[in-house]
């Protein structure tokens, strides 16, 4: 087993080296570039879903109003982790407590609790001596606290368990403000969210797998999607077409998918020329766990390389690292193979797809 693991690691390292070597020779021509806000750094926290989706909503506000905001990721963490703990207790422990999440988490936090600007809460990690979000101590403590509430022999959860969980969350990420001042006005988180110009009913998630029927909703079976919000299932060619048309029409797109394979840490994601993504290949990799849902980013443009190969321009949340200062070029075939879902404004879709996704989700 150790030899097999060593061989796998060696193969991955070789792919990384080959990709980095080829990257030094690559040049890109921008075809379409949409406005986005600054690159952020999730640091030592599994909150890409939070940073990417708030970055997405910041770009939506920019598109709609021309205003630039820096929305607070730790406000979302505070509310979402408490929601996750509540779900865990209601499921009698048959659920997952993790740092991960999805675009739907951010949407539902803003819908139910509002949002605040970055400066309205203490800096992430400020109570633990780190200027950026550091969950190394925080999350194991939260996980222990939440899992202790549902004991095997318990007939009911521990009394006042919400208070003890909330105390752990606030100790590390700060307390959400009840009101705050912003640009000379006083807001609550909900009134601030209402002032941003977003219509939270406009957003939809699209996916593409064959273990559920096409042209229907289903809940993607991924550990980090604990909210059980559905995505609309369409063939991969239609999903990629929807992505292209959204970018062409001026809409950014939040992307959730897998970055464990041919994804460098220097700014490039591409497949070997020998791999041509298919619907079957996507399904096989999902079913045998080679493919996972492990990252969320923001797609904000299109480009071609020196050979004319199409790429997407992507904002990551790992700070200004890599050759493109926190931005990535991800090839179209990489996206086609590794997408779990895309999250976008329904007005960016074709009329037929708008009509289809307007139908309500009915569980099987």
ABEGO torsion letter per residue (X at the ends): XAAAAAAAAAAAAAAAAAAAAAAAABBBBBABBBBBBBBBBAEBBBAAAAAAAAAAAAAAAAAAAGBBBBBBAAAAAAAAAAAAAAAAAAAGGBBBBBABBBAAAAAAAAAAAEBBBAAABBBBGAAAGBABBBAAAAAAAAAAAAAAABBAABABBBBGAAAAAAAAAAAAAEBBBABBBBGGBBBBAAAAAAAAGBBAAABBBBBBBAABBBGBBBBBBBAABAAGBBBBBBBAAAAAAAAAAAAAAGBBBBBBBBAABBBBAAGBBBBBAABBBBAAAAAAAAAAGABBBABBBBBABBBBBAAGBBBBBBBBAAEBBEAAGGBBBBBAAAAAAABABBBBBAAABBAAAAAAAABBBBBX
